Structure formats: C-alpha cells, structure tokens
Amino acid sequence: MKKPKKITPKVIWNEYLKGEDYHQQIRLHEIVKKNEKFYEGEQWEGVNAPDLEKPVINIFKRAVTYLGSQVISSDVGINLEPFGKSEEKTEICDILNREIARAVEITKAKSKNMDVIKDAAITGDGVLYAWFDPEKGKNGEIELENIDNEKVIFRNPFEHDVQKQRSVIIVKRMMLDDAKDLARENGLSEEEIESIRPDNRADYSGERSDYGRSLTTVLLRFWKEDGVVWFSESTNDVFIRKPVKTKAKLYHIAWMPWEKRRDSYHGAAVMTPYIQNQIYVNKMWALAMVYSSKMAWPQRFYDATKIRGNLTNKVGQAIGVAGDPKSAIYFDSPAGNMSAQVLELVDRTIRYTRESLGVNEAALGDVKPENTSAIIAAAEQTAAPLIFQKLANHQLWEDLVHIFIDIIREMYGLREISREVELPDGSKEKYVMDFDFSKIDYDSFDIKVNIGTASYWSQLMQVQTLDAFFQNGIIDDALIYLEHIPEGCVAEKDEIMEELRRKREREAPLSTGQPGMSTKPEGGAQL
C-alpha cells in the first residue's frame, strides 16, 4: 500500500490554491456573486449612468421561491430498517429511528434544508456540514451548518461523490483574533500564534476587499486513512489544530447540486443562463421611463424675436413682448407616442424567461380562475420537471441520515434511552434503559434508509381511512384506532390512551385478574 504523503500546512495550502484555481476556471465566484445580487434585486451595480433611472423588474425572486417551494412541498419522512430481518437488528433500527428524529429536531435540519434548496437554485449547490458539539446539552449534541459551495474544495473536482474523495477542505474565513484564540486553546506557542496573519483573499461573495484585511483563511481539511477520517485545521504556514484521528467512517458533508454537470462536482444554478434576459428587461424599462418623463408633455416653441427673455410657465407672471401681443408668439407641438412594440417585447421576454425557468403564470397565480381544472393541470405540469431536484434532495437526506448514524455511533457512547414494552394485555408501557451506541457495527450492519414524503395530505388520508374503518366496524377498538393515528393529529394522544386502558382495567371481570398491572422494570437494562 502506498504510504500517505506527509501532511503539512504548506501541502494543505497548495491543495487549497489548486482548488481555488479550478473555481476561477469555472468562474464560480463570479457566478455566485452575480446570481445572489440579481436574486436580491441589486441588478444595477457597476453601471455608470447617473442620469438614468434604474428600475428593477425582478424575474428571479418569485421564480426561485416557487421552484424551491415545489421541491420541498412535502415534509420528509425518514424510516430505517435492516436488510437482514432479525429481532436485534429491528430493535436497533427502532432506537436509531428515534435518535435520528431527535437529531433532526435539535439541529433544525428541516429548516436548514430550505436554505440548501435555495442555495442550490441560486449558486448551483446546497451543502450541509454536521459535527458533534460536546459542550451542547447534557452529553453533547449533533450540530448542523449550511456551508457556501464556494468554500468547499474537493481533491478531485471531476468526482461528484463526496465520500469517494481522498480529501475535502472546508474554507473558513475567521477574524484574526478568533483564529489566534483557537490556536492558543489548542496549545500552540506564542511564536506560532504570531505567525498567523490576515490575508487579502476577498473572492467570496459576502466579502469586501477593505474588510478582508482583518480576516485570515483557516482550512479545515478531512481525509481518510485505513478506512477512518482524519482532520486538521491550518493557515498557510501553521497548524491551528494538528491532525486528529477520528472513529468516523464518512465525511460529514451532505451535498445537493441543483442540476449535475458532467465532470464537475459543482452543479449548474437555475438562474445563470437568464441573467442577460434580466439585464435587457431592466435596460428597456429604464429607457421607456426616460422617454415617458421627457415626452409626456407637449414641446413648446416660441418666437424669440417677440419674447423678451425666456418664456416660463410661472402662474400670473407678466411677460413683455415686442409688437402686438395678440399675434401668435408660440405654439405647442404634441409629443410622439412610444412604440408599443417596446413594452410588448419586454413583456414577452419576462414571460418566456419564466417559462424557461419552469414557472408559468398559473403556477404564480397570475391568471383568473375561470377554468380551475386547467389551472391545476398547468401548475402540476410546471412542477413535474422538478422531479430530478426532488430526488437530489431525497439523496441529500439519505446521506445526512448516514452521517447522523456515523456521529451517533462514534460519539454518543452509553446513554439512557426511552423504550416501550408490550404488556400481557396488549398495552404498552414506557421505561428507561441504557444503550451503548458504540457497539453498533457499522460495517456489518446494513441499514436501508427510506426517504419519502410525509405531507399533511398523506396523514389526512390515513386519518380518513381509519375513520371509515372505525365507523364500519372493521376496527372496533378505540385503543387500536388511536395507536394508528399519525403523531400530531390528536392532542394528548398518549394521555387519552392511558385513560382508556385504566377504564378497561376497572371494567374487567375479577375472574380475569387485573390485566395490565405488571410492575415497571426496575433499574436499567443493558442491550
């Protein structure tokens, strides 16, 4: 096996510069800056035209918002199940299902996913980075962060799969004092700390060159050796955190391109091809405004041999003339009308651009609801091409679930978890047990991650079906009915079920004993 190259800050920095060179070749920084500004409506920056009105008819804002809402129109449902059916594996999957749901809630992963989709549409890629924060909560918790796509560098820019990379770098732009404090916390000498200096790399979309003088670039690099992940943090010539070996099997980065490009890990943004259309619309509208402001009133022509001084339109002002004031001394010439083709072409450009983006008037609600069926059909046809983006988002969620499992297995250790046990009468009771998450064998334990929609409408359909079963006597037990009601549809569902169980026990004949009165397990059970 080839011996890994010795990792030094200079080696990492050169790898970073090589990745930045690739970004420059594909004009990534330029595209990201321009797309973000056009999305926000800053569409006249850099134009030197002080006498020109600068109107903005933002085509992209509503279009991108609509496209993003269609990709995330349904909630995401996550379910783990083992490939090989066994009681032990099924129980572990049940435990992991609860922990994944908890991690999704704590990290606010669903709201961060909205930013991922928006970033992907505007810049080409949406990125999530997960890590474990030992200071959060009682025993430490998973953290999740949105990362700008221009601040992630793959070792091989032609490979889409992040887990197949030999190394991945996350670029952090830190205040100089913060970088020095981090180095001091990690035990660097004062001489090494003083070697950390600011740099002038203001290529990133949110930075300005003057502010960049107080920032320094810190490179968080991940790589794999012998099947496990290592990481380090460094500047151009000093380690802020020396290489650390982890137990992780995966890079904790989930990646979603809006549209894959051949031989590039960066995706194509939906806005980029239509920037010139937006510029044209703004220019033509500005020129139309100039024409209307200058030509809205008739032009006045007067006989300069008869008017003493300049003719004004001040009310009540006396004007001296030479000769008979009753003779014609001026006349008004009506302004010519602007060609209707100008505004028609602007309107067509806006409409065709939206349609090219995949957004029609029915989707945006800009048509009269004269034919409801036709409007619904048009909106559904508009959303249909987004199936690739929906699948890409589902893949991001699947990758994120595997990353959460990797962090849980690596960092959770022995923890108390809540479990349910089925009692002899068929009821269920909750108890607490200890579970050692480090005992999960990631290599031999094959898990199937099911990602799908869990929308309000699918829950409503389930409730309606259960109602029909209950009314028709197919289900005649209120407890069974409530057990199958989706979570969140009935307030205080557990309390109602517990009260029904107690009522059943009170009404049960004495000859049958007292079902459901088993004792709660004492102490913790070790699995």
Secondary structure in CASP SS format (residue, H / E / C, confidence):
PFRMAT SS
TARGET T0000
AUTHOR 0000-0000-0000
METHOD secondary structure of the structure
MODEL  1
M C 1.00
K C 1.00
K C 1.00
P C 1.00
K C 1.00
K C 1.00
I C 1.00
T C 1.00
P H 1.00
K H 1.00
V H 1.00
I H 1.00
W H 1.00
N H 1.00
E H 1.00
Y H 1.00
L H 1.00
K H 1.00
G H 1.00
E H 1.00
D H 1.00
Y H 1.00
H H 1.00
Q H 1.00
Q H 1.00
I C 1.00
R C 1.00
L H 1.00
H H 1.00
E H 1.00
I H 1.00
V H 1.00
K H 1.00
K H 1.00
N H 1.00
E H 1.00
K H 1.00
F H 1.00
Y H 1.00
E H 1.00
G C 1.00
E C 1.00
Q C 1.00
W C 1.00
E C 1.00
G C 1.00
V C 1.00
N C 1.00
A C 1.00
P C 1.00
D C 1.00
L C 1.00
E C 1.00
K C 1.00
P C 1.00
V C 1.00
I C 1.00
N C 1.00
I C 1.00
F H 1.00
K H 1.00
R H 1.00
A H 1.00
V H 1.00
T H 1.00
Y H 1.00
L H 1.00
G H 1.00
S H 1.00
Q H 1.00
V H 1.00
I C 1.00
S C 1.00
S C 1.00
D C 1.00
V E 1.00
G E 1.00
I E 1.00
N E 1.00
L E 1.00
E E 1.00
P E 1.00
F C 1.00
G C 1.00
K C 1.00
S C 1.00
E H 1.00
E H 1.00
K H 1.00
T H 1.00
E H 1.00
I H 1.00
C H 1.00
D H 1.00
I H 1.00
L H 1.00
N H 1.00
R H 1.00
E H 1.00
I H 1.00
A H 1.00
R H 1.00
A H 1.00
V H 1.00
E H 1.00
I H 1.00
T C 1.00
K C 1.00
A H 1.00
K H 1.00
S H 1.00
K H 1.00
N H 1.00
M H 1.00
D H 1.00
V H 1.00
I H 1.00
K H 1.00
D H 1.00
A H 1.00
A H 1.00
I H 1.00
T H 1.00
G C 1.00
D E 1.00
G E 1.00
V E 1.00
L E 1.00
Y E 1.00
A E 1.00
W E 1.00
F E 1.00
D E 1.00
P C 1.00
E C 1.00
K C 1.00
G C 1.00
K C 1.00
N C 1.00
G C 1.00
E E 1.00
I E 1.00
E E 1.00
L E 1.00
E E 1.00
N E 1.00
I E 1.00
D C 1.00
N H 1.00
E H 1.00
K H 1.00
V E 1.00
I E 1.00
F E 1.00
R C 1.00
N C 1.00
P C 1.00
F C 1.00
E C 1.00
H C 1.00
D C 1.00
V H 1.00
Q H 1.00
K H 1.00
Q C 1.00
R C 1.00
S E 1.00
V E 1.00
I E 1.00
I E 1.00
V E 1.00
K E 1.00
R E 1.00
M E 1.00
M E 1.00
L H 1.00
D H 1.00
D H 1.00
A H 1.00
K H 1.00
D H 1.00
L H 1.00
A H 1.00
R H 1.00
E H 1.00
N C 1.00
G C 1.00
L C 1.00
S C 1.00
E H 1.00
E H 1.00
E H 1.00
I H 1.00
E H 1.00
S C 1.00
I C 1.00
R C 1.00
P C 1.00
D C 1.00
N C 1.00
R C 1.00
A C 1.00
D C 1.00
Y C 1.00
S C 1.00
G C 1.00
E C 1.00
R C 1.00
S C 1.00
D C 1.00
Y H 1.00
G H 1.00
R H 1.00
S H 1.00
L E 1.00
T E 1.00
T E 1.00
V E 1.00
L E 1.00
L E 1.00
R E 1.00
F E 1.00
W E 1.00
K E 1.00
E E 1.00
D C 1.00
G C 1.00
V E 1.00
V E 1.00
W E 1.00
F E 1.00
S E 1.00
E E 1.00
S E 1.00
T C 1.00
N C 1.00
D C 1.00
V C 1.00
F E 1.00
I E 1.00
R E 1.00
K E 1.00
P E 1.00
V E 1.00
K E 1.00
T C 1.00
K C 1.00
A C 1.00
K C 1.00
L C 1.00
Y C 1.00
H C 1.00
I E 1.00
A E 1.00
W E 1.00
M E 1.00
P E 1.00
W C 1.00
E C 1.00
K C 1.00
R E 1.00
R C 1.00
D C 1.00
S E 1.00
Y C 1.00
H C 1.00
G C 1.00
A C 1.00
A C 1.00
V C 1.00
M C 1.00
T H 1.00
P H 1.00
Y H 1.00
I H 1.00
Q H 1.00
N H 1.00
Q H 1.00
I H 1.00
Y H 1.00
V H 1.00
N H 1.00
K H 1.00
M H 1.00
W H 1.00
A H 1.00
L H 1.00
A H 1.00
M H 1.00
V H 1.00
Y H 1.00
S H 1.00
S H 1.00
K H 1.00
M H 1.00
A C 1.00
W C 1.00
P C 1.00
Q E 1.00
R E 1.00
F E 1.00
Y E 1.00
D C 1.00
A C 1.00
T C 1.00
K C 1.00
I E 1.00
R C 1.00
G C 1.00
N C 1.00
L C 1.00
T C 1.00
N C 1.00
K C 1.00
V C 1.00
G C 1.00
Q C 1.00
A C 1.00
I C 1.00
G C 1.00
V E 1.00
A C 1.00
G C 1.00
D C 1.00
P C 1.00
K C 1.00
S C 1.00
A C 1.00
I C 1.00
Y E 1.00
F E 1.00
D E 1.00
S E 1.00
P C 1.00
A C 1.00
G C 1.00
N C 1.00
M C 1.00
S C 1.00
A H 1.00
Q H 1.00
V H 1.00
L H 1.00
E H 1.00
L H 1.00
V H 1.00
D H 1.00
R H 1.00
T H 1.00
I H 1.00
R H 1.00
Y H 1.00
T H 1.00
R H 1.00
E H 1.00
S H 1.00
L H 1.00
G C 1.00
V C 1.00
N C 1.00
E H 1.00
A H 1.00
A H 1.00
L H 1.00
G C 1.00
D C 1.00
V C 1.00
K C 1.00
P C 1.00
E C 1.00
N C 1.00
T H 1.00
S H 1.00
A H 1.00
I H 1.00
I H 1.00
A H 1.00
A H 1.00
A H 1.00
E H 1.00
Q H 1.00
T H 1.00
A H 1.00
A H 1.00
P H 1.00
L H 1.00
I H 1.00
F H 1.00
Q H 1.00
K H 1.00
L H 1.00
A H 1.00
N H 1.00
H H 1.00
Q H 1.00
L H 1.00
W H 1.00
E H 1.00
D H 1.00
L H 1.00
V H 1.00
H H 1.00
I H 1.00
F H 1.00
I H 1.00
D H 1.00
I H 1.00
I H 1.00
R H 1.00
E H 1.00
M H 1.00
Y C 1.00
G C 1.00
L E 1.00
R E 1.00
E E 1.00
I E 1.00
S E 1.00
R E 1.00
E E 1.00
V E 1.00
E E 1.00
L C 1.00
P C 1.00
D C 1.00
G C 1.00
S C 1.00
K E 1.00
E E 1.00
K E 1.00
Y E 1.00
V E 1.00
M E 1.00
D E 1.00
F E 1.00
D E 1.00
F H 1.00
S H 1.00
K H 1.00
I C 1.00
D C 1.00
Y C 1.00
D C 1.00
S C 1.00
F C 1.00
D C 1.00
I E 1.00
K E 1.00
V E 1.00
N E 1.00
I E 1.00
G E 1.00
T E 1.00
A C 1.00
S C 1.00
Y H 1.00
W H 1.00
S H 1.00
Q H 1.00
L H 1.00
M H 1.00
Q H 1.00
V H 1.00
Q H 1.00
T H 1.00
L H 1.00
D H 1.00
A H 1.00
F H 1.00
F H 1.00
Q H 1.00
N C 1.00
G C 1.00
I C 1.00
I C 1.00
D C 1.00
D C 1.00
A H 1.00
L H 1.00
I H 1.00
Y H 1.00
L H 1.00
E H 1.00
H C 1.00
I C 1.00
P C 1.00
E C 1.00
G C 1.00
C C 1.00
V C 1.00
A C 1.00
E C 1.00
K H 1.00
D H 1.00
E H 1.00
I H 1.00
M H 1.00
E H 1.00
E H 1.00
L H 1.00
R H 1.00
R H 1.00
K H 1.00
R H 1.00
E H 1.00
R H 1.00
E H 1.00
A C 1.00
P C 1.00
L H 1.00
S H 1.00
T H 1.00
G C 1.00
Q C 1.00
P C 1.00
G C 1.00
M C 1.00
S C 1.00
T C 1.00
K C 1.00
P C 1.00
E C 1.00
G C 1.00
G C 1.00
A C 1.00
Q E 1.00
L C 1.00
END
